[in-house]
Amino acid sequence: MDDWSGVWTVGGLGALFTGTSGWAMLRARRLRGRGVPAQAVVMAQQGGQLQRPVMAFTTRDGRTIRVTSPVGSNYSEFLPGRTLTLYYDPADPESVSVPDHEAGTHRILLAVGLLMLGLTAGIAVFGDRMEALMCGIPLFMGSVFMGIGLFGVGRAWRVKHGGRTEGVVVGAVAAESRHGLPVYHVIVRYFAPNGTMIEVPSMQGHFPRPPVPGTPVGVCYDPANPQRMMLAHEHAEPVFWIFGILGVVLSTIGVFVLVAVLF
């Protein structure tokens, strides 16, 4: 196998990721443009490593439709009992788009694809394919890890620095972690700024059992979407910080290697 085999493999995968995610984003955008919005209730989570929320909603003509999100994610905040907005095709109600669930996955895949294409182009330009490949790999992986870390930490930051209110624990919902372990999400009742009562599970999951119903808790929520909330003492998942730190380290190594190769 010559040096170019690995280069074309990276480029081919980059084109695949870019094309697939780009087409999915375009399809979702068109569906949101011509589709009908509806409020859906999450009934269950399907899948293990990649979770897909199972949702039920009512169409304009009164039919009840139960669908599974077309996009899987290894981290889903849409737990049973959560209400969300989706868009469905009136000609085919089982064809849906769930913007809040899909956007992050599509953007990460698109970014990965573009980075792989950029790496392939850089190798072709630099000439010394193997040296360029060796410096490009940690830079590429670091960028991906940083993107995942920033996505998770940024989402939690927006909630933590959004609105604050007081709520009360009304129960909990058990979900399955990526490793098959039971995770408990506290269900909290609180009121949005417009007076609407909200009763949703927290984004964060806990391995120990949650507080008993009736326990008062502080709530942080996203003002743009009050149903996206965390308890006041919760923070971003540690795994996102690990991804972010690892991404910074790998990217720094990649930059130093790249400078050493070029200069």
FENGI-V111851 format. One record per run of one state. SS is the DSSP state (~ for helix, > for strand, _ for the rest). FROM is the first residue (numbers start at 1). LEN is the number of residues. If there is no record, write none. Layout:
ss=SS from=FROM len=LEN
ss=SS from=FROM len=LEN
//
This chain:
ss=_ from=1 len=2
ss=~ from=3 len=32
ss=_ from=35 len=1
ss=> from=36 len=11
ss=_ from=47 len=4
ss=> from=51 len=8
ss=_ from=59 len=5
ss=> from=64 len=5
ss=_ from=69 len=4
ss=> from=73 len=1
ss=_ from=74 len=9
ss=> from=83 len=7
ss=_ from=90 len=2
ss=> from=92 len=6
ss=_ from=98 len=1
ss=~ from=99 len=28
ss=_ from=127 len=2
ss=~ from=129 len=32
ss=_ from=161 len=2
ss=> from=163 len=14
ss=_ from=177 len=5
ss=> from=182 len=10
ss=_ from=192 len=5
ss=> from=197 len=5
ss=_ from=202 len=4
ss=> from=206 len=1
ss=_ from=207 len=9
ss=> from=216 len=7
ss=_ from=223 len=2
ss=> from=225 len=7
ss=_ from=232 len=6
ss=~ from=238 len=25
ss=_ from=263 len=1
//
